[in-house]
Amino acid sequence: MEDTTPSVVGSEEERASRLLSQLKHDLLEAQDNLIAAKAAQATQTNKHCAKTIVFKIGDHVLLTTKHRRCEYMQKGDNRVAKFMP
């Protein structure tokens, strides 16, 4: 009886090595595709973003007072906080 185990193991090791290499290659390709998709999505999203408005000293702007209303409003005071100084 001949011992064919080493050739079978060698063959299985080669197939396992090729499989691992293919899986590694597929993983890297998937990561590259995800990065490309993310970049494409960012490009499309940024096309529709509004330009940054630059304000100069002395420009009049309307600010929100959502978190500052308690400073301007008093109970029973029928004033709108938005128009307070």
C-alpha positions as CSV (number, residue, x, y, z in Angstrom):
1,M,0.0,0.0,0.0
2,E,1.3,3.4,-1.0
3,D,0.9,6.4,1.3
4,T,-0.8,9.1,-0.8
5,T,-1.6,11.3,2.1
6,P,1.2,13.9,1.5
7,S,0.1,14.6,-2.1
8,V,-3.6,14.9,-1.0
9,V,-2.6,17.2,1.8
10,G,-0.4,19.3,-0.5
11,S,-3.3,19.5,-2.9
12,E,-5.7,20.6,-0.2
13,E,-3.2,23.1,1.1
14,E,-2.8,24.6,-2.3
15,R,-6.6,24.8,-2.8
16,A,-7.0,26.3,0.7
17,S,-4.2,28.8,-0.1
18,R,-5.9,29.8,-3.4
19,L,-9.2,30.1,-1.7
20,L,-7.8,32.4,1.0
21,S,-6.1,34.5,-1.7
22,Q,-9.3,34.8,-3.6
23,L,-11.3,35.7,-0.5
24,K,-8.6,38.4,0.4
25,H,-8.8,39.7,-3.2
26,D,-12.6,39.8,-3.1
27,L,-12.6,41.6,0.3
28,L,-10.2,44.3,-1.0
29,E,-12.3,44.7,-4.1
30,A,-15.5,45.1,-2.0
31,Q,-13.8,47.7,0.2
32,D,-12.6,49.6,-2.9
33,N,-16.2,49.6,-4.3
34,L,-17.6,50.9,-1.0
35,I,-15.1,53.7,-1.0
36,A,-15.9,54.6,-4.6
37,A,-19.6,54.5,-3.8
38,K,-19.1,56.8,-0.8
39,A,-17.1,59.3,-2.9
40,A,-19.8,59.3,-5.6
41,Q,-22.6,59.8,-3.0
42,A,-20.7,62.7,-1.4
43,T,-20.1,64.3,-4.8
44,Q,-23.8,64.1,-5.7
45,T,-24.9,65.4,-2.3
46,N,-22.5,68.3,-2.4
47,K,-23.9,69.4,-5.8
48,H,-27.1,70.4,-4.1
49,C,-25.6,72.0,-1.0
50,A,-26.2,75.8,-0.7
51,K,-23.2,78.0,-1.0
52,T,-21.8,79.3,2.3
53,I,-23.1,82.8,3.1
54,V,-20.5,85.2,4.2
55,F,-21.7,87.9,6.6
56,K,-19.9,91.2,7.0
57,I,-19.8,93.4,10.0
58,G,-22.9,95.5,10.1
59,D,-25.1,93.1,8.1
60,H,-28.6,92.6,9.6
61,V,-29.5,89.0,10.3
62,L,-32.4,87.2,12.0
63,L,-31.3,84.9,14.8
64,T,-33.2,82.1,16.5
65,T,-33.9,82.6,20.2
66,K,-35.1,79.0,20.8
67,H,-32.6,78.5,23.6
68,R,-32.6,82.0,24.9
69,R,-36.4,82.7,25.3
70,C,-36.3,82.2,29.1
71,E,-34.0,85.3,29.3
72,Y,-36.5,87.5,27.4
73,M,-39.9,86.1,28.3
74,Q,-41.6,86.6,31.6
75,K,-44.8,85.0,32.7
76,G,-47.8,87.0,31.6
77,D,-45.7,89.2,29.4
78,N,-47.4,89.2,25.9
79,R,-44.3,89.9,23.9
80,V,-42.6,87.7,21.3
81,A,-39.1,86.8,22.2
82,K,-38.0,86.9,18.6
83,F,-38.3,90.7,18.5
84,M,-36.7,91.4,21.8
85,P,-33.3,93.2,21.8
